[in-house]
Structure formats: C-alpha cells, structure tokens
C-alpha cells in the first residue's frame, strides 16, 4: 500500500512548525530542523497508515524531491 506524497509533505511541514508551501522540494530538511528522531516518528506514522518503506529510505537524502522519487519508484 502507498501513501500520498502530499500527506508526507503536510506531515513534514507540521513537524517543522511551518506550512507545506514554505518547504522547497530541494530544501535540505535537516538544515530546516528535521532531525533523525523526527524522521523516525514520521516514518512510523506513515507505516501505520500503510506505507511499506523504511527509515533508511528517508534518512539517506533528506529532500522532498528525493523522498517523492523514492515513493514513486517503490510504487511502480
């Protein structure tokens, strides 16, 4: 099962106390304050919603573009 990328973007924005439109697709999420613990909490939440990807997928390259590409590759 997959999860909609816009939900991921919204959840990341909430974790960073901002709005989705304030996060660029190539912004480094770590530089914006998203640490590994927050990523782990987000991934656990997404897994509970049916996403089949793991923490390492999101920890490797921390941009929304990279995460979207990983999700799209996993869905095909």
Number of C-alpha atoms within 10 A of each C-alpha: 9 15 16 11 15 11 12 18 19 16 18 21 18 12 17 17 10 13 14 18 10 9 19 12 16 11 14 16 20 14 9 10 12 16 15 13 9 14 20 16 13 18 22 16 13 20 17 10 12 12 16 15 18 13 15 11 14 21 16 10 15 19 18 21 15 16 20 18 12 15 20 12 9 11 11 5
